[in-house]
Amino acid sequence: MESAGAPEPVRQQQVQNTPSSNAPLETTQASSKVPVYWIGRNGDGVALHREFRDNAGTENPITTALRTMMTAKPLDHDFFTPWQEPSALATSISGKNVVTVDVSRDAFNSNLDSGMAQLAVQQLVYTATAAAASSGLIDSGQQIQVVILVDGHKDFMAFGQVKLGEPMVRDASMVAPVWIIDPQEDLTLAGGRVKFNGRATLEGAKLKWQLFREAANGEKALYVDGETTASSVPGQGGTFTFTVNLGAGRYELRVSLPEQAGEAGSSDTRSFNVG
């Protein structure tokens, strides 16, 4: 597991009850996968990114996703988690779309500053709500709240910085402005027309993409580039997709959201193979 200390600073901000409409929920997915959020490099800072991981099927999807978040290694080498393996973890859902997470205090055994601690708490909130929504356990048309208990009690200070116990919702400011969804890191794809999917938090945003091909010596050269536009259709949450015809080789995709409207630019990268 990577060091809890992140190499980039994160802006210090309060965990707010941001309306869930500003941070769209996942749609129902195949039960063989669970969504997991990680903290990852994004421009000059860090933000939340998502991967879909195998569902072992031994626990409910929310518990499985959170346990993966706290114990597994991200597929993408730019991602990490400050959480530690808990000795106890349980989740439940009330009829009011409230997910309750009860975790042991050993999960917080990392030394984090205030900004990183708040981002880590939101990592849990995003993962729990994503797993609940994608598995169809809750009504994704309503706002979902998460209550975090520690050893069954409220008022615990997460990482010594963030007070827990009250309902929390997704803070849209903490998710990466742009990220690549498919393909996942190091996946091997069939040659021919390869489809790429991703998401930008700014609907209708103009995005630039570049595909680099890696030579045998590890050097990367620009292979092809282009532009795409994030969807502005309500409910699609700024999704984007494009296809490229690729032959065998190893590639790196880079998708960038240029600086605009006073907002800093952002980019995400993903390495993959074509067989």
Phi, psi and chi 1 to 4 in degrees:
 res  aa     phi    psi   chi1   chi2   chi3   chi4
   1 MET       -  142.4 -175.7  171.5  -64.6      -
   2 GLU   -72.8  161.9  -58.7 -130.1    9.0      -
   3 SER   -61.4  144.4  168.5      -      -      -
   4 ALA   -68.4  -27.4      -      -      -      -
   5 GLY   -74.2  124.2      -      -      -      -
   6 ALA   -85.8  147.6      -      -      -      -
   7 PRO   -74.1  -18.1   24.5  -32.9      -      -
   8 GLU  -117.2  149.9  -64.9   90.1   -3.4      -
   9 PRO   -75.6  154.1   28.4  -35.4      -      -
  10 VAL  -119.1  141.0   61.5      -      -      -
  11 ARG   -60.9  136.9  -67.6 -169.2  -54.0  -85.1
  12 GLN   -79.6  124.2 -171.0  165.1  -37.6      -
  13 GLN  -150.2  162.0   40.2 -167.7  -47.2      -
  14 GLN   -86.1  146.2  -63.5  -61.8  -45.7      -
  15 VAL   -74.5  113.8  176.1      -      -      -
  16 GLN  -112.5  159.6  -58.7  171.1  -10.6      -
  17 ASN   -85.5   69.9  -75.5  -11.2      -      -
  18 THR   -72.5  134.6  -53.1      -      -      -
  19 PRO   -55.3  137.7  -25.9   34.5      -      -
  20 SER   -64.9  -20.0   59.1      -      -      -
  21 SER   -64.1  -20.8   58.3      -      -      -
  22 ASN   -83.9  -10.8  -68.5  -21.3      -      -
  23 ALA  -136.5   81.5      -      -      -      -
  24 PRO   -55.1  142.5  -23.1   33.6      -      -
  25 LEU   -79.5  159.6  -75.0  164.7      -      -
  26 GLU   -69.8  154.6  -78.2   69.9    8.6      -
  27 THR   -94.1  167.1   54.9      -      -      -
  28 THR   -62.1  131.0  -57.6      -      -      -
  29 GLN  -119.9  175.2  -55.2  -73.4  -26.3      -
  30 ALA   -62.7  142.1      -      -      -      -
  31 SER   -69.6   -9.8   59.9      -      -      -
  32 SER   -78.9   -6.7   61.3      -      -      -
  33 LYS  -129.2  148.8  -59.8  -74.4 -176.1 -179.9
  34 VAL  -126.5  142.5  -68.8      -      -      -
  35 PRO   -81.0  135.5   27.8  -31.3      -      -
  36 VAL  -132.5  131.2  178.2      -      -      -
  37 TYR   -97.8  141.4  -81.3   82.5      -      -
  38 TRP  -126.1  163.6  -51.0  101.5      -      -
  39 ILE   -92.3  131.0  -60.8  173.5      -      -
  40 GLY  -141.9  157.3      -      -      -      -
  41 ARG   -62.6  138.1  -65.6  175.0  176.3   83.9
  42 ASN  -150.8  102.6 -163.3  -85.5      -      -
  43 GLY    64.8 -127.3      -      -      -      -
  44 ASP   -91.4    1.0  -66.3  -29.3      -      -
  45 GLY  -132.2 -154.5      -      -      -      -
  46 VAL  -133.4  154.1  -73.0      -      -      -
  47 ALA  -157.0  175.2      -      -      -      -
  48 LEU   -85.0  136.9  -62.2  177.7      -      -
  49 HIS  -131.9  158.6  -61.7   71.5      -      -
  50 ARG  -119.8  143.4 -173.2 -170.1   64.3 -158.1
  51 GLU  -128.5  154.5  -68.9 -179.6  -23.1      -
  52 PHE  -102.6  127.6  -81.4   95.1      -      -
  53 ARG  -119.9  158.7  -55.1  -61.6  -65.6  -93.1
  54 ASP   -61.6  140.1  -69.1  -26.1      -      -
  55 ASN   -99.7  112.1 -176.8   -3.5      -      -
  56 ALA   -67.0  -22.8      -      -      -      -
  57 GLY    81.3    8.6      -      -      -      -
  58 THR   -91.0  -15.3   56.6      -      -      -
  59 GLU  -133.6  173.5  -62.0  178.2  -65.7      -
  60 ASN   -67.7  156.4   75.0   62.2      -      -
  61 PRO   -58.1  -33.4  -25.9   35.4      -      -
  62 ILE   -69.2  -46.5  -55.4  173.8      -      -
  63 THR   -63.4  -41.4  -56.5      -      -      -
  64 THR   -60.2  -46.3  -64.0      -      -      -
  65 ALA   -63.3  -43.9      -      -      -      -
  66 LEU   -68.3  -38.2  -68.9  176.4      -      -
  67 ARG   -65.4  -39.2 -168.5  175.9  -60.8  -78.6
  68 THR   -61.8  -44.3  -58.4      -      -      -
  69 MET   -58.6  -34.3 -177.8 -163.3   81.5      -
  70 MET   -91.9  -16.4  -65.0  176.5 -178.3      -
  71 THR  -125.2  -24.7   62.2      -      -      -
  72 ALA   -90.2  167.8      -      -      -      -
  73 LYS  -100.9  131.5 -175.5  176.5 -179.0  179.2
  74 PRO   -59.1  151.1  -20.5   31.6      -      -
  75 LEU   -70.1  -40.0  -60.8  173.7      -      -
  76 ASP   -80.5  128.9 -165.9  -52.2      -      -
  77 HIS   -71.1  -11.1  -51.8  -56.7      -      -
  78 ASP   -87.5   -3.8  -67.7  -30.6      -      -
  79 PHE  -103.4  157.7  -59.8  167.5      -      -
  80 PHE  -155.7  172.2   65.4   94.8      -      -
  81 THR  -137.4  136.8 -177.8      -      -      -
  82 PRO   -88.7   -3.5   31.4  -33.7      -      -
  83 TRP   -76.0  152.0  -67.4   87.7      -      -
  84 GLN  -111.7  158.8  -54.6  -65.0  -44.7      -
  85 GLU   -62.9  123.9 -178.1  173.0    0.6      -
  86 PRO   -85.0  146.9   33.0  -34.2      -      -
  87 SER   -78.2  -18.7   54.5      -      -      -
  88 ALA  -147.0  138.5      -      -      -      -
  89 LEU  -153.8  127.8  175.0   63.9      -      -
  90 ALA  -145.8  150.5      -      -      -      -
  91 THR  -136.9  154.9   62.9      -      -      -
  92 SER  -151.5  163.7   60.7      -      -      -
  93 ILE  -128.8  133.5  -58.7  175.2      -      -
  94 SER   -93.6  169.1   76.2      -      -      -
  95 GLY   -70.9   -5.1      -      -      -      -
  96 LYS  -103.8   26.2  -62.8 -178.6  179.5  179.9
  97 ASN    59.1   41.5  -90.4   16.3      -      -
  98 VAL  -114.5  121.4  175.9      -      -      -
  99 VAL   -94.9  124.9  176.1      -      -      -
 100 THR  -105.5  126.8  -61.3      -      -      -
 101 VAL  -113.9  122.7  177.5      -      -      -
 102 ASP  -114.9  112.5 -167.6   -8.7      -      -
 103 VAL  -127.4  149.7   61.4      -      -      -
 104 SER   -75.6  154.3   51.1      -      -      -
 105 ARG   -68.4  -17.1   65.6  178.3   56.7 -131.2
 106 ASP   -69.2  -13.2   50.9   -3.1      -      -
 107 ALA   -68.0  -17.8      -      -      -      -
 108 PHE  -100.0   17.9  -58.9   88.6      -      -
 109 ASN   -78.6   58.2  -72.7  -16.7      -      -
 110 SER  -137.4  146.8  -64.2      -      -      -
 111 ASN   -94.7  104.5 -175.8   21.9      -      -
 112 LEU  -121.7  150.6  -54.0 -177.5      -      -
 113 ASP   -80.1  176.3   63.2   21.6      -      -
 114 SER   -60.5  -46.6  176.5      -      -      -
 115 GLY   -63.6  -43.6      -      -      -      -
 116 MET   -68.8  -35.2 -173.5   58.3   66.9      -
 117 ALA   -63.9  -41.5      -      -      -      -
 118 GLN   -66.4  -37.2  -67.9  178.1   61.4      -
 119 LEU   -66.3  -39.3 -172.0   57.3      -      -
 120 ALA   -65.1  -39.6      -      -      -      -
 121 VAL   -64.4  -41.2  170.2      -      -      -
 122 GLN   -67.3  -29.4  -82.3  -68.4  -52.0      -
 123 GLN   -58.5  -43.2 -178.9 -169.9    1.3      -
 124 LEU   -67.1  -44.4 -175.4  151.2      -      -
 125 VAL   -60.9  -46.0  171.1      -      -      -
 126 TYR   -63.6  -43.7  -93.9   82.4      -      -
 127 THR   -66.0  -44.1  -62.1      -      -      -
 128 ALA   -63.2  -45.8      -      -      -      -
 129 THR   -70.0  -36.0   52.4      -      -      -
 130 ALA   -64.4  -44.4      -      -      -      -
 131 ALA   -65.3  -39.6      -      -      -      -
 132 ALA   -65.2  -41.6      -      -      -      -
 133 ALA   -73.6  -45.1      -      -      -      -
 134 SER   -69.4  -25.0   66.8      -      -      -
 135 SER   -90.4   -3.4   60.2      -      -      -
 136 GLY    76.5   18.3      -      -      -      -
 137 LEU   -79.8  -17.5  -67.2  175.6      -      -
 138 ILE  -134.4  168.7   47.8   81.2      -      -
 139 ASP   -84.9  104.3  179.0    4.1      -      -
 140 SER   -72.9   -4.3   59.1      -      -      -
 141 GLY   -81.6   -6.6      -      -      -      -
 142 GLN  -117.7  162.3  -60.8  180.0   22.4      -
 143 GLN   -68.3  134.6 -173.1  178.1   72.0      -
 144 ILE  -106.7  133.2  -55.0  175.0      -      -
 145 GLN  -111.8  153.1  -64.0  178.7  -44.8      -
 146 VAL  -125.8  128.5  177.4      -      -      -
 147 VAL  -110.5  124.6  174.3      -      -      -
 148 ILE  -106.2  118.5  -54.9  171.2      -      -
 149 LEU  -107.0  151.2  -55.7  178.2      -      -
 150 VAL  -122.6  115.9  178.6      -      -      -
 151 ASP    52.3   38.1  -65.0  -35.6      -      -
 152 GLY    81.9    3.6      -      -      -      -
 153 HIS  -120.0  153.0  -60.9  -70.7      -      -
 154 LYS   -87.8  176.7  -66.3 -176.0  176.8 -178.3
 155 ASP    69.6   13.4  -60.5  -28.6      -      -
 156 PHE   -71.8  143.3 -178.1   81.0      -      -
 157 MET   -93.9  103.5  -65.0  -64.5  -70.0      -
 158 ALA   -63.0  124.5      -      -      -      -
 159 PHE    54.0   24.5  -52.9  104.4      -      -
 160 GLY    72.7   11.5      -      -      -      -
 161 GLN  -128.5  -36.0  -57.3  -76.1   -7.7      -
 162 VAL  -119.7  123.2 -178.3      -      -      -
 163 LYS   -77.0  129.8 -171.5  175.0 -178.0  178.8
 164 LEU  -106.0  173.1  -55.7  177.4      -      -
 165 GLY   115.1  -24.1      -      -      -      -
 166 GLU   -97.5  154.4  -64.1  -58.1  -41.3      -
 167 PRO   -59.2  135.8  -23.9   34.8      -      -
 168 MET  -124.7  153.6  -66.1  179.0  172.7      -
 169 VAL  -127.2  173.3  -62.4      -      -      -
 170 ARG   -61.4  134.7  -69.0 -177.3  166.3 -166.0
 171 ASP   -99.1  107.4 -177.1  -19.9      -      -
 172 ALA   -63.6  -19.3      -      -      -      -
 173 SER   -75.7  -10.4   70.1      -      -      -
 174 MET  -100.5   -3.6  -67.8 -167.8  176.7      -
 175 VAL   -90.5  149.3   71.0      -      -      -
 176 ALA   -59.4  136.4      -      -      -      -
 177 PRO   -62.2  -26.9  -24.5   35.1      -      -
 178 VAL  -148.7  137.7   58.5      -      -      -
 179 TRP  -151.0  153.3   82.6   73.2      -      -
 180 ILE   -88.7  129.1  -60.7  161.5      -      -
 181 ILE   -94.3  -51.2  -63.9  174.1      -      -
 182 ASP  -128.4  137.6  -63.4  -52.6      -      -
 183 PRO   -81.7  162.2   31.9  -36.3      -      -
 184 GLN   -80.7  164.7  -64.3 -155.1  129.3      -
 185 GLU   -56.2  132.9 -171.5   77.1    8.4      -
 186 ASP    64.8   14.7  -70.9  -26.5      -      -
 187 LEU   -70.6  146.7 -164.2   66.5      -      -
 188 THR  -104.4  123.8  -62.1      -      -      -
 189 LEU  -111.4  158.3  -50.0  171.8      -      -
 190 ALA   -74.2  147.1      -      -      -      -
 191 GLY   -67.7  160.9      -      -      -      -
 192 GLY   114.2 -144.6      -      -      -      -
 193 ARG   -78.2  114.9  -69.1 -175.8   62.6   80.7
 194 VAL  -104.7  128.8  175.5      -      -      -
 195 LYS   -98.8  133.0 -174.9  175.7 -178.1 -180.0
 196 PHE  -114.8  138.1  -59.4   97.2      -      -
 197 ASN  -127.4  149.3  -62.1  -61.0      -      -
 198 GLY  -163.9 -171.9      -      -      -      -
 199 ARG  -148.4  139.5  177.5  178.8  176.2  -90.7
 200 ALA  -120.3  144.3      -      -      -      -
 201 THR   -75.1  -18.0   54.0      -      -      -
 202 LEU   -97.8  106.8 -178.1   61.3      -      -
 203 GLU   -64.8  139.0  -64.4 -178.1   -4.7      -
 204 GLY    77.9    7.0      -      -      -      -
 205 ALA   -67.3  143.7      -      -      -      -
 206 LYS   -87.3  123.0  -57.0  -65.2 -177.1 -178.7
 207 LEU  -116.7  145.7  -56.9  165.3      -      -
 208 LYS  -108.7  139.5  -64.7 -177.6  177.8 -179.2
 209 TRP  -129.2  148.6   58.3  -95.4      -      -
 210 GLN  -136.0  138.8  -61.8  170.3  -64.8      -
 211 LEU  -115.2  122.4  -94.3  169.4      -      -
 212 PHE  -106.6  139.4  -63.0   86.2      -      -
 213 ARG  -104.8  133.5 -169.7  167.0 -174.6  172.0
 214 GLU   -94.9  128.0 -173.6  173.6  -42.5      -
 215 ALA   -81.2  171.6      -      -      -      -
 216 ALA   -60.9  -28.7      -      -      -      -
 217 ASN   -85.9    4.1   62.0    3.3      -      -
 218 GLY    92.3   -8.7      -      -      -      -
 219 GLU   -74.1  143.8  -68.1 -175.0    0.6      -
 220 LYS  -112.4  136.8  -61.3  172.4 -175.3  176.3
 221 ALA  -128.7  143.4      -      -      -      -
 222 LEU   -60.8  126.4 -178.1   63.2      -      -
 223 TYR  -100.1  -47.4 -178.4   73.9      -      -
 224 VAL  -161.4  153.1   64.6      -      -      -
 225 ASP  -142.8  172.1   59.5    2.0      -      -
 226 GLY  -177.0 -168.8      -      -      -      -
 227 GLU  -133.0  154.5  -64.1 -177.0  -11.4      -
 228 THR  -148.2  166.8 -172.0      -      -      -
 229 THR  -123.7  131.2  -57.7      -      -      -
 230 ALA   -69.3  141.4      -      -      -      -
 231 SER   -60.7  141.7  174.6      -      -      -
 232 SER  -110.2   10.0   56.9      -      -      -
 233 VAL   -72.5  127.6  176.4      -      -      -
 234 PRO   -54.4  135.1  -25.8   34.9      -      -
 235 GLY    90.2  -10.0      -      -      -      -
 236 GLN   -95.3   -6.2  -67.6 -169.5    7.3      -
 237 GLY    58.5   36.4      -      -      -      -
 238 GLY    71.9   25.8      -      -      -      -
 239 THR   -67.9  152.9   55.4      -      -      -
 240 PHE  -140.7  156.4   62.6   84.9      -      -
 241 THR  -152.6  146.5 -176.8      -      -      -
 242 PHE  -157.3  161.1   58.1   92.8      -      -
 243 THR  -125.8  148.9   57.9      -      -      -
 244 VAL  -139.0  139.4 -178.5      -      -      -
 245 ASN   -84.1  118.5 -165.6   46.0      -      -
 246 LEU  -127.9  142.2  -63.8  176.6      -      -
 247 GLY   -95.8 -179.7      -      -      -      -
 248 ALA   -60.5  143.7      -      -      -      -
 249 GLY   151.3 -179.5      -      -      -      -
 250 ARG  -109.9  134.4 -177.8  165.9  176.0   80.9
 251 TYR  -129.9  159.1  -62.0   85.5      -      -
 252 GLU  -127.1  126.4  178.9 -176.5   89.2      -
 253 LEU   -98.5  133.7  171.6   65.0      -      -
 254 ARG  -126.6  121.6 -179.6  176.4  -58.9  159.5
 255 VAL  -114.3  129.6 -180.0      -      -      -
 256 SER  -125.1  140.4  -58.8      -      -      -
 257 LEU  -105.6  105.1  176.2   65.9      -      -
 258 PRO   -61.8  156.4  -20.6   33.3      -      -
 259 GLU   -61.1  132.4 -176.4  175.6  -13.2      -
 260 GLN  -160.5  153.4   52.8 -169.0  -56.1      -
 261 ALA    48.9   38.1      -      -      -      -
 262 GLY    79.3   -1.9      -      -      -      -
 263 GLU   -94.4  142.3  -64.5  -67.8  -30.1      -
 264 ALA   -68.3  151.4      -      -      -      -
 265 GLY   -71.0  166.0      -      -      -      -
 266 SER  -151.7  154.2  176.8      -      -      -
 267 SER  -151.5  160.0   62.9      -      -      -
 268 ASP  -138.1  148.0 -169.0   21.4      -      -
 269 THR  -126.3  155.9   60.5      -      -      -
 270 ARG  -151.9  127.4 -171.3   63.3   46.7   83.6
 271 SER   -99.4  141.7  -64.5      -      -      -
 272 PHE  -156.5  168.8   61.7   96.0      -      -
 273 ASN  -118.6  149.3  -56.7  -64.6      -      -
 274 VAL  -119.4  123.3  174.3      -      -      -
 275 GLY   -85.8      -      -      -      -      -
